[in-house]
Amino acid sequence: MADPQEVLSRRVQSALGAAFGPEFADTDPVIRPSQFADYQANAALALAKRLGRKPREVSAAIMEKLDVSDVCRDVEVSGPGFINLTLREDWIAERTRRLLDDPRLGVPLQEGQNIPLDYSAPNVAKEMHVGHLRTTVVGDSLARVLEFLGHHVIRQNHIGDWGTPFGMLIEHLLAVGEDSPEAELLTTDPNAFYQAARTEFDSSGPGPEDFAARARRRVVLLQSGDEETLRLWRKLVGLSKVYFNKVYARLGVTLTDDDLAGESTYNHMLADVCEELESKGIAEISDGALCVFLEGFTGREDKPVPLIVRKSDGGYGYATTDLATVRHRVDDLKADRILYVVGAPQAMHFKMVWATARKAGWLPDNVETVHVQIGNVLGNDGKILRTRSGAPVRLIALLDEAVERAGAVVAQNRPDLDAASRDEIARMVGIGAVKYADLSVAHDTEYTFDFDRMLALNGNTGPYLQYAQARIRSIFRKGGLELSEARGRITVSQDAERALALKLLEFGAVVAQVGDLLQPHRLSSYLFDLAQSLTAFYEHCPVLTADTEAERE
């Protein structure tokens, strides 16, 4: 246990029990960093009213029972009753040294859960756009953190790979040829392929052999399981996988083909979902559609809002698929907690789906469902980021521009580098800047996409963190040492060393908090603070020119 706040919290809780009785031993003492000491305990302020005593009297009673001599060098009451705690330098050094030898860096292992994690979810034969950036980056960040905390994360990439547009797409694939350059657009520019199919459909004549009629017949064949149609559909999906994987490789996320769990996965379950809901009296026919009306979900004029599970034409929608998805994740994946990293506007939809699933008995009370709501990416005009023509910004184009802009900065600052080195650094800086900008704000808030701010070397940016890392590497490179050789005794004597060590000791608690609250921005904020502490250390404690060899080590 490395986190000083956790250590101090337990010591103060023990003192509370000793001073006021065991019923007070579980009181949260609220240990926070302080500008007057390392940490401050605010227990007395909360307890004073409950005990009918003055806060400073409560603090004095706590102090009498507080045993922290092995941890703190100074403990004093200040202000209205705060207890200021200043840690011993040798305690900080010992804990920091222990952290250095810990392969988990102080991150606790949690009791493992099965966690299906639904994120990214692009559409087959369509370009990934800027709206997919946040669901992909935030989702992948949560997957990594939760796995490190000891959970079994089951990535679920719920791609759009089923429905009426596929009749149109399959017929267009047949028209251009399965191995034609036009078909290859699905791997490079899916929107061009989709728009060509759409244009052909919209301009089609009314005849039974015209494109539109063939496309509609193809939908029926697809849904009825015609083998040749399924083969062509699999071809479309396979070409789109190539494109998805290009984007994922560029972003450095961990999604693979094994994580694909598209809408088609649940097609065989949809009729049973509707039949069971109807037989249990949960769903009813309304205006020809099968609907679920749930208490508490009303719209204008307090009219009940329906969850449509089967359309009046007999087709199924997102609600049907999402209900089948819940059943699969509970029954087959044995979920303890199900996470959906999806846009904030879908909040009402998911609440209704989950309420229906619980009413049907498909979602037990012991399985938690969480909507990790994703806010919009805005342009400088304060509106959702789009091209000048009003179309969503292509994600691959956005990433290309980030790398190009980073390349210009690298070329200006490091003209001595060869072209290959510049290109590699530009890729890391550009992609890192985009990902960090996304992760450094709360996932449910909007943020403005601004390349100049993202690529700045100063401020809360990816390049600032990367620059701090480069400074660490430069110390070892110039000192002729490998990082793995830094295993000597640690001493803490200067303020900048102390601040850096204390910040390092917070890491485990922050990662655990990210896993509990599902908020990656808390880790980003911590890393920015850590980089600032490192920068101050770098400026005030020159390692290579230290006065003595012992201090250098």
ROSESE-737391 format. One line per field, with one value per residue (C-alpha): x, y, z; residue number from 1. Coordinates in pm, 1 decimal, decimal comma, m for minus. Example, Ala and Ser with C-alpha at 12.3 -4.5 7.8 and 13.67 -1.06 7.14 Angstrom:
ROSESE-737391
c1 [1230,0  1367,0]
c2 [m450,0  m106,0]
c3 [780,0  714,0]
seq [1  2]
***
This chain:
ROSESE-737391
c1 [0,0  186,1  m75,8  m11,2  m375,7  m484,7  m219,7  m314,8  m685,9  m652,7  m442,7  m693,0  m985,9  m811,9  m769,0  m1137,7  m1237,1  m1001,3  m1110,4  m1488,9  m1579,8  m1579,2  m1890,5  m1673,6  m1391,7  m1545,5  m1594,0  m1438,0  m1165,6  m1136,1  m759,8  m664,4  m342,0  m280,3  m85,7  16,2  143,1  152,6  m198,9  m485,6  m746,1  m1090,7  m1254,3  m1318,1  m1535,8  m1779,8  m1787,1  m1814,7  m2189,7  m2254,3  m2057,8  m2179,8  m1822,0  m1604,2  m1402,2  m1065,7  m1160,0  m1246,9  m914,5  m726,6  m900,5  m805,6  m445,0  m415,9  m491,5  m322,8  m16,1  170,6  523,0  663,0  493,1  482,3  744,2  495,4  128,6  m58,7  m408,5  m472,6  m759,8  m1104,5  m987,5  m790,8  m517,4  m210,6  13,7  370,1  526,7  874,7  1134,6  1262,9  906,3  851,1  1183,9  1116,7  769,3  900,0  1177,6  922,5  715,6  1017,9  1040,3  666,5  574,1  221,2  347,0  116,2  m199,3  m419,2  m570,6  m947,7  m1187,7  m1219,0  m1547,7  m1665,0  m1715,7  m1848,2  m1738,5  m1927,4  m1732,0  m1633,5  m1921,7  m1868,2  m2091,5  m1995,2  m1941,7  m1932,2  m1642,9  m1550,3  m1595,2  m1493,5  m1794,6  m1629,2  m1307,5  m1423,6  m1613,6  m1306,6  m1041,3  m1234,9  m1353,7  m1005,2  m864,9  m1122,6  m1051,3  m680,3  m735,2  m996,7  m778,7  m481,3  m703,5  m772,1  m1105,0  m1189,3  m1285,0  m1476,3  m1446,2  m1766,9  m1744,4  m2114,9  m2071,7  m2364,9  m2355,4  m2721,9  m3037,7  m3207,0  m2909,4  m2727,6  m2961,0  m2845,8  m2480,3  m2476,8  m2637,4  m2382,0  m2099,9  m2235,3  m2261,5  m1900,6  m1745,8  m1628,9  m1258,8  m1284,7  m1106,5  m1450,1  m1494,1  m1151,2  m1285,8  m1442,7  m1091,2  m984,4  m1284,7  m1603,4  m1816,9  m1740,0  m1867,6  m2176,6  m2262,1  m2228,5  m2473,3  m2709,1  m2701,5  m2775,9  m3066,4  m3215,7  m3191,9  m3324,3  m3631,0  m3950,3  m3923,0  m3897,7  m3545,8  m3420,9  m3162,2  m3403,3  m3629,7  m3331,4  m3196,5  m3527,1  m3541,7  m3184,0  m3282,2  m3544,8  m3289,1  m3039,6  m3287,9  m3410,2  m3054,9  m2990,6  m2637,3  m2517,2  m2648,1  m2479,8  m2153,4  m2172,5  m2264,0  m1959,4  m1746,4  m1873,2  m1804,5  m1457,0  m1355,0  m1483,1  m1279,1  m965,1  m1062,2  m1156,0  m823,9  m631,5  m797,5  m746,3  m379,8  m335,2  m496,5  m307,3  m620,6  m657,8  m969,8  m931,9  m1158,0  m1218,4  m1399,2  m1656,3  m2009,0  m2224,8  m2599,6  m2606,1  m2483,2  m2826,1  m3046,2  m3155,5  m3270,9  m3498,9  m3821,3  m3786,5  m3730,4  m4057,1  m4250,9  m4142,2  m4214,5  m4561,8  m4635,2  m4534,0  m4765,3  m4474,6  m4521,7  m4844,9  m4956,4  m4994,9  m5065,0  m4952,2  m4616,1  m4515,5  m4429,5  m4328,7  m4475,7  m4281,2  m4393,0  m4201,2  m4108,9  m4328,7  m4293,5  m4490,1  m4821,3  m4721,1  m4794,0  m4612,4  m4306,6  m4301,0  m3998,6  m4069,9  m3946,3  m4110,9  m4212,0  m4552,9  m4396,7  m4259,3  m3900,2  m3682,0  m3497,2  m3215,5  m3424,9  m3481,6  m3112,4  m3009,1  m3246,5  m3100,6  m2753,9  m2836,2  m2957,6  m2640,8  m2409,0  m2583,8  m2653,9  m2352,4  m2080,2  m2176,8  m2152,3  m2116,8  m2113,3  m2194,3  m2047,3  m2171,6  m1937,9  m2193,7  m2302,8  m2493,8  m2809,8  m2870,8  m2927,5  m3307,8  m3291,9  m3061,9  m3262,8  m3573,8  m3392,6  m3247,8  m3579,3  m3750,9  m3478,9  m3511,9  m3890,8  m3854,3  m3609,3  m3319,6  m3117,7  m3084,9  m3044,8  m2688,6  m2574,2  m2495,0  m2538,4  m2356,1  m2385,8  m2048,2  m2190,6  m1976,8  m2004,5  m1965,4  m1648,2  m1697,5  m1538,8  m1418,7  m1769,2  m1906,2  m2102,8  m2047,5  m1727,0  m1808,4  m1653,0  m1740,0  m1998,7  m2165,9  m2055,9  m1900,5  m1519,8  m1355,0  m1157,2  m866,9  m837,2  m833,5  m552,0  m356,1  m378,0  m265,3  45,3  112,3  90,0  307,9  560,1  585,5  654,9  917,9  1088,3  1109,1  1244,2  1469,2  1605,0  1900,8  1685,4  1665,1  1331,7  1246,0  1303,3  1100,3  813,6  809,2  816,2  545,7  324,9  368,4  318,9  23,8  m174,9  m80,5  m202,2  m542,1  m591,8  m477,1  m700,8  m992,7  m897,1  m807,7  m1168,9  m1458,4  m1609,1  m1961,6  m1867,5  m1811,7  m1473,6  m1342,3  m1109,9  m815,9  m494,9  m286,8  m377,9  m342,9  6,9  141,3  446,9  312,1  m10,4  m221,1  m137,4  m3,1  322,0  387,4  369,2  584,2  839,8  857,8  923,0  1192,9  1364,8  1380,8  1531,0  1785,4  1917,8  1987,9  2124,3  2367,0  2455,8  2532,5  2279,8  1982,9  1654,7  1667,1  1987,0  1809,8  1771,9  1978,4  1884,4  1636,4  1669,6  1435,8  1598,3  1471,4  1119,5  1105,5  1211,0  949,3  670,4  763,1  781,4  445,4  285,2  429,7  284,0  m67,7  m60,2  m218,2  m512,5  m578,4  m584,9  m822,5  m1044,5  m1054,0  m1170,5  m1436,5  m1574,1  m1501,8  m1345,5  m1017,2  m974,9  m877,0  m569,0  m492,2  m514,5  m285,6  m30,4  m29,6  32,6  306,0  470,1  463,7  624,0  888,8  958,0  1009,1  1241,7  1434,2  1482,7  1571,2  1759,0  2010,4  2097,4  2408,5  2578,6  2490,5  2749,0  2829,4  2820,5  2577,3  2336,6  2369,4  2274,4]
c2 [0,0  307,8  585,3  824,9  932,7  573,0  519,6  839,8  771,1  436,9  586,0  867,9  622,9  415,3  729,8  817,0  475,6  505,4  859,8  837,1  469,1  191,3  330,5  621,6  404,9  386,6  764,3  908,0  1141,8  1321,6  1330,5  1588,2  1745,8  2079,6  2394,7  2418,0  2060,3  1745,5  1645,9  1771,2  1568,3  1729,3  1475,0  1718,6  1955,7  1682,0  1527,3  1845,5  1888,7  1518,6  1516,7  1856,7  1981,7  2249,4  2134,8  2217,7  2013,7  1720,0  1758,5  1767,2  1445,3  1279,8  1399,9  1234,5  893,8  945,5  725,8  842,8  900,5  644,5  820,6  1192,0  1431,2  1710,1  1695,2  2008,4  2152,6  2458,7  2691,4  2583,6  2228,7  2087,8  1837,9  1910,9  1612,4  1644,1  1315,2  1202,7  1218,7  868,6  729,5  894,4  760,8  406,8  398,3  540,2  280,5  6,8  139,8  116,1  m259,2  m319,0  m438,4  m308,0  35,8  35,0  m45,2  m281,3  m596,3  m582,7  m874,6  m976,7  m936,7  m1041,1  m709,4  m698,4  m357,3  m220,0  46,6  190,0  35,4  170,4  72,6  m165,2  12,4  351,6  576,3  607,5  973,9  1198,8  1078,3  735,0  883,7  926,4  597,5  414,5  596,9  616,8  256,8  124,7  322,5  169,4  m179,1  m143,3  m0,5  m256,3  m544,0  m412,7  m395,7  m768,4  m781,0  m1002,3  m750,8  m887,2  m631,1  m602,9  m408,2  m383,9  m291,2  m207,1  m506,3  m587,4  m426,2  m295,0  m95,7  m423,1  m512,1  m197,8  m256,2  m618,2  m530,9  m254,2  m497,8  m731,6  m443,6  m324,3  m669,2  m832,3  m786,1  m449,9  m128,2  5,7  m281,9  m206,3  137,7  m40,0  m75,3  284,8  512,3  329,4  640,5  655,6  298,2  365,7  691,2  525,4  254,0  515,4  719,3  412,2  322,0  673,0  713,6  365,7  314,8  153,0  m166,6  m510,5  m561,2  m213,7  m161,1  m57,0  m359,3  m595,3  m434,8  m485,1  m850,0  m892,3  m776,2  m1051,8  m1307,6  m1187,8  m1206,6  m1550,4  m1689,1  m1735,5  m1876,5  m1680,8  m1356,6  m1435,6  m1500,5  m1155,9  m1000,9  m1167,4  m1020,3  m669,8  m722,9  m864,0  m564,2  m327,9  m514,4  m424,1  m58,9  m75,4  m239,1  34,3  294,7  91,1  36,0  410,5  487,9  211,7  58,2  m306,6  m405,1  m703,8  m909,5  m1144,7  m860,3  m806,1  m866,3  m688,3  m662,0  m977,3  m1180,3  m1150,8  m1190,6  m1543,3  m1424,8  m1137,0  m1329,7  m1506,3  m1172,2  m1037,4  m1357,6  m1377,9  m1011,4  m1052,2  m1379,5  m1224,2  m929,8  m684,9  m587,2  m503,6  m414,6  m40,2  103,2  m226,9  m228,7  m439,0  m193,3  m188,0  92,9  143,5  338,2  662,4  707,5  981,0  1241,2  1548,4  1600,2  1312,2  1057,4  725,5  676,6  332,2  107,6  m43,3  m402,1  m494,8  m243,3  m242,1  m389,1  m682,5  m555,7  m520,2  m213,7  m119,9  m191,6  m554,3  m609,7  m438,0  m657,0  m967,5  m830,2  m800,5  m1161,3  m1283,4  m1089,6  m1212,7  m1574,3  m1655,4  m1411,7  m1439,7  m1063,2  m908,6  m557,2  m442,6  m115,4  76,8  349,7  524,4  880,7  1071,8  1112,1  736,3  763,5  733,6  444,5  239,8  312,7  178,4  m127,4  m214,0  m156,1  m386,0  m650,3  m642,3  m667,0  m969,1  m1134,2  m1122,6  m872,0  m982,6  m727,9  m845,7  m745,0  m376,2  m190,2  139,7  391,7  564,5  868,7  1029,5  1402,4  1564,4  1689,8  2053,2  2284,1  2635,8  2762,0  2572,2  2330,6  1959,7  1923,8  1890,3  1963,2  2282,1  2084,8  1983,5  1618,9  1451,9  1477,3  1154,0  1008,1  888,5  1235,6  1390,1  1160,2  1223,1  1597,6  1558,3  1368,8  1619,9  1915,8  1739,9  1670,5  2042,1  2115,4  1839,7  1956,3  2311,2  2210,9  1922,2  1985,9  1758,9  1443,9  1220,9  1188,8  845,6  963,3  1278,6  1074,0  833,6  1115,1  1301,8  992,8  950,4  1319,3  1367,5  1059,5  1103,1  1464,1  1365,4  1078,0  1276,7  1572,9  1331,0  1156,0  1470,3  1592,9  1419,9  1169,3  1305,4  1665,0  1834,1  1967,8  2185,8  2019,4  2258,0  2129,9  2429,3  2368,6  1989,6  2006,2  2272,9  2176,0  2371,4  2315,6  2007,1  1832,2  1502,1  1657,8  1807,6  1460,0  1315,1  1592,3  1510,3  1146,4  1252,7  1449,4  1138,8  941,3  1214,7  1200,1  829,1  856,4  1132,3  952,3  630,9  423,5  204,7  274,4  m76,0  19,2  282,5  63,8  245,3  392,1  682,4  988,7  1286,9  1614,1  1890,9  2028,5  1933,3  1575,5  1557,3  1683,2  1438,0  1141,0  1221,9  1249,5  911,4  751,4  855,1  650,3  328,2  505,0  708,1  400,1  225,4  533,0  532,8  170,5  240,6  561,1  479,7  823,6  812,8  1189,7  1143,8  950,3  1213,6  1489,2  1291,8  1238,2  1608,7  1693,1  1428,6  1577,3  1920,7  1777,5  1611,2  1935,0  2119,7  1841,2  1855,7  2231,5  2242,7  1916,3  1871,8  1504,3  1478,0  1778,8  1694,2  1793,2  1436,8  1090,9  973,3  1257,9  1183,0  822,1]
c3 [0,0  m124,3  m131,5  160,6  169,6  227,5  498,0  680,2  642,4  822,4  1100,4  1159,6  1150,5  1418,5  1629,7  1584,2  1716,8  2011,9  2097,0  2052,3  2037,4  1775,7  1604,0  1480,7  1343,0  995,2  963,3  648,6  777,7  439,0  383,4  120,8  m5,0  163,5  84,0  451,4  489,1  278,0  376,9  585,3  778,8  795,4  1029,0  1314,7  1115,2  1020,4  1368,9  1579,4  1536,4  1580,3  1907,7  2030,7  2071,2  1914,0  1610,2  1766,9  2077,9  1853,8  1671,5  2002,2  2112,2  1782,1  1819,4  2161,9  2008,1  1671,3  1624,8  1315,6  1447,8  1205,9  912,0  997,0  1131,4  1209,8  1314,5  1420,3  1447,2  1233,8  1151,6  1272,1  1343,2  1052,3  1136,6  924,0  854,1  721,1  617,4  722,0  444,7  518,9  500,2  161,4  35,2  156,8  1,6  m326,0  m335,5  m268,8  m559,0  m788,4  m724,0  m762,1  m1114,7  m1052,2  m939,4  m638,4  m837,5  m632,3  m782,1  m754,9  m726,6  m1089,8  m1274,8  m1621,3  m1799,6  m2157,3  m2284,9  m2586,3  m2776,9  m3117,3  m3321,8  m3675,4  m3968,5  m4247,6  m4581,5  m4411,9  m4316,5  m3951,0  m3862,9  m3577,6  m3375,7  m3353,8  m3214,5  m2856,7  m2824,0  m2956,8  m2753,9  m2425,3  m2458,2  m2523,4  m2232,0  m1998,5  m2135,3  m2058,0  m1708,7  m1607,7  m1728,9  m1532,0  m1223,8  m1261,7  m1444,8  m1743,5  m2011,2  m2310,2  m2588,0  m2790,1  m3116,0  m3200,5  m3567,0  m3792,4  m4028,0  m4090,1  m4223,7  m4537,0  m4679,3  m4742,2  m5025,8  m5201,7  m5114,2  m5228,7  m5562,8  m5614,3  m5533,7  m5801,7  m6047,8  m6007,5  m5957,9  m5637,5  m5717,5  m5891,5  m5788,4  m5691,3  m5445,5  m5297,8  m5201,9  m4904,2  m4760,3  m4826,4  m4883,8  m4780,6  m4816,8  m5190,2  m5232,2  m5020,2  m5198,0  m5538,4  m5429,3  m5285,1  m5605,3  m5813,4  m5583,6  m5581,5  m5960,2  m6036,4  m6250,7  m6118,9  m6320,5  m6156,3  m6291,4  m6212,9  m5937,5  m5659,8  m5709,0  m5714,0  m5397,8  m5214,2  m5322,0  m5205,6  m4853,7  m4839,5  m4956,7  m4696,4  m4411,0  m4521,8  m4517,3  m4890,8  m4908,1  m5214,4  m5066,5  m4734,1  m4919,4  m5080,6  m4745,3  m4584,8  m4865,2  m4779,2  m4410,6  m4480,5  m4691,1  m4422,1  m4158,2  m4351,1  m4329,8  m3958,4  m3875,1  m4057,2  m3836,3  m3519,6  m3602,3  m3660,6  m3324,6  m3143,5  m2990,7  m2894,7  m3092,0  m3325,2  m3552,6  m3258,6  m3080,1  m3356,3  m3229,2  m3484,3  m3520,1  m3734,8  m3435,5  m3275,8  m3583,8  m3489,4  m3145,4  m3246,3  m3310,0  m2973,0  m2797,5  m2937,5  m2872,7  m2510,5  m2440,4  m2587,2  m2405,9  m2071,9  m2131,0  m2137,5  m2503,4  m2686,0  m3036,2  m3092,4  m3439,0  m3587,5  m3406,5  m3106,4  m2829,8  m2464,9  m2253,4  m1932,3  m1630,1  m1590,1  m1956,7  m2098,4  m2371,9  m2466,3  m2287,8  m2056,1  m2327,1  m2276,2  m2496,0  m2662,6  m2700,3  m3042,1  m3056,7  m3387,6  m3651,9  m3815,9  m4131,7  m3930,6  m3923,9  m3616,9  m3489,2  m3255,1  m2944,6  m3045,5  m3114,5  m2791,7  m2589,5  m2753,2  m2678,9  m2308,2  m2298,6  m2471,8  m2242,1  m1929,3  m2030,8  m2249,3  m2141,3  m1770,7  m1721,7  m1378,6  m1520,7  m1876,7  m2003,5  m2305,8  m2431,5  m2650,8  m2730,6  m2462,2  m2680,1  m2645,0  m2268,3  m2278,4  m2525,1  m2302,2  m1987,3  m2159,9  m2297,7  m1956,7  m1777,9  m2028,3  m1989,2  m1609,1  m1631,1  m1859,8  m1620,0  m1866,3  m1663,5  m1298,2  m1019,6  m953,3  m1305,8  m1336,4  m1664,8  m1716,7  m1997,7  m2025,8  m2199,6  m2469,4  m2542,7  m2883,0  m3049,5  m3147,2  m3402,8  m3327,3  m3404,9  m3105,5  m3324,4  m3387,1  m3589,0  m3960,3  m4297,8  m4487,7  m4682,2  m4357,2  m4361,7  m4055,6  m4057,8  m4174,4  m3885,1  m4100,2  m4256,5  m3909,7  m3799,0  m4120,5  m4062,5  m3700,6  m3813,9  m4092,1  m3853,9  m3597,4  m3875,4  m3948,9  m3581,7  m3560,4  m3880,3  m3744,7  m3402,3  m3508,2  m3858,9  m3773,8  m3778,6  m4082,0  m4264,1  m4119,1  m3761,1  m3820,1  m3963,6  m3669,5  m3412,2  m3604,4  m3594,3  m3218,1  m3142,5  m3378,4  m3277,4  m2912,6  m2920,3  m3058,9  m2814,4  m2512,2  m2601,0  m2599,8  m2276,1  m2082,4  m2062,0  m1887,4  m2129,9  m2094,2  m2177,6  m2511,5  m2614,9  m2895,7  m3144,5  m3187,5  m3348,7  m3233,3  m2869,5  m2895,0  m3043,0  m2804,7  m2599,7  m2303,4  m2113,5  m2059,3  m2387,6  m2513,3  m2641,2  m2295,4  m2140,4  m2417,7  m2367,6  m1995,7  m2085,6  m2332,6  m2055,2  m1836,1  m2123,1  m2193,6  m1835,9  m1867,9  m2220,4  m2125,2  m1801,9  m1988,4  m1792,3  m1878,2  m1701,6  m1553,6  m1370,1  m1158,5  m851,4  m589,1  m254,5  m266,9  m47,2  m34,1  68,1  m162,2  m210,5  m579,3  m496,2  m225,0  m449,8  m726,2  m487,3  m329,5  m672,1  m775,6  m462,9  m569,4  m890,6  m764,9  m603,0  m918,2  m1143,4  m902,5  m905,2  m1286,3  m1278,6  m1016,2  m1166,7  m1535,5  m1584,9  m1779,5  m1753,3  m1387,8  m1497,8  m1761,4  m1499,9  m1270,7  m1547,9  m1629,9  m1262,4  m1254,6  m1564,9  m1400,1  m1085,1  m1299,0  m1487,1  m1157,4  m1038,1  m1366,8  m1331,1  m959,8  m911,6  m1195,3  m1180,5  m1395,8  m1234,0  m872,7  m608,4  m500,7  m656,7  m388,5  m466,6  m838,6  m779,5]
seq [1  2  3  4  5  6  7  8  9  10  11  12  13  14  15  16  17  18  19  20  21  22  23  24  25  26  27  28  29  30  31  32  33  34  35  36  37  38  39  40  41  42  43  44  45  46  47  48  49  50  51  52  53  54  55  56  57  58  59  60  61  62  63  64  65  66  67  68  69  70  71  72  73  74  75  76  77  78  79  80  81  82  83  84  85  86  87  88  89  90  91  92  93  94  95  96  97  98  99  100  101  102  103  104  105  106  107  108  109  110  111  112  113  114  115  116  117  118  119  120  121  122  123  124  125  126  127  128  129  130  131  132  133  134  135  136  137  138  139  140  141  142  143  144  145  146  147  148  149  150  151  152  153  154  155  156  157  158  159  160  161  162  163  164  165  166  167  168  169  170  171  172  173  174  175  176  177  178  179  180  181  182  183  184  185  186  187  188  189  190  191  192  193  194  195  196  197  198  199  200  201  202  203  204  205  206  207  208  209  210  211  212  213  214  215  216  217  218  219  220  221  222  223  224  225  226  227  228  229  230  231  232  233  234  235  236  237  238  239  240  241  242  243  244  245  246  247  248  249  250  251  252  253  254  255  256  257  258  259  260  261  262  263  264  265  266  267  268  269  270  271  272  273  274  275  276  277  278  279  280  281  282  283  284  285  286  287  288  289  290  291  292  293  294  295  296  297  298  299  300  301  302  303  304  305  306  307  308  309  310  311  312  313  314  315  316  317  318  319  320  321  322  323  324  325  326  327  328  329  330  331  332  333  334  335  336  337  338  339  340  341  342  343  344  345  346  347  348  349  350  351  352  353  354  355  356  357  358  359  360  361  362  363  364  365  366  367  368  369  370  371  372  373  374  375  376  377  378  379  380  381  382  383  384  385  386  387  388  389  390  391  392  393  394  395  396  397  398  399  400  401  402  403  404  405  406  407  408  409  410  411  412  413  414  415  416  417  418  419  420  421  422  423  424  425  426  427  428  429  430  431  432  433  434  435  436  437  438  439  440  441  442  443  444  445  446  447  448  449  450  451  452  453  454  455  456  457  458  459  460  461  462  463  464  465  466  467  468  469  470  471  472  473  474  475  476  477  478  479  480  481  482  483  484  485  486  487  488  489  490  491  492  493  494  495  496  497  498  499  500  501  502  503  504  505  506  507  508  509  510  511  512  513  514  515  516  517  518  519  520  521  522  523  524  525  526  527  528  529  530  531  532  533  534  535  536  537  538  539  540  541  542  543  544  545  546  547  548  549  550  551  552  553]
***
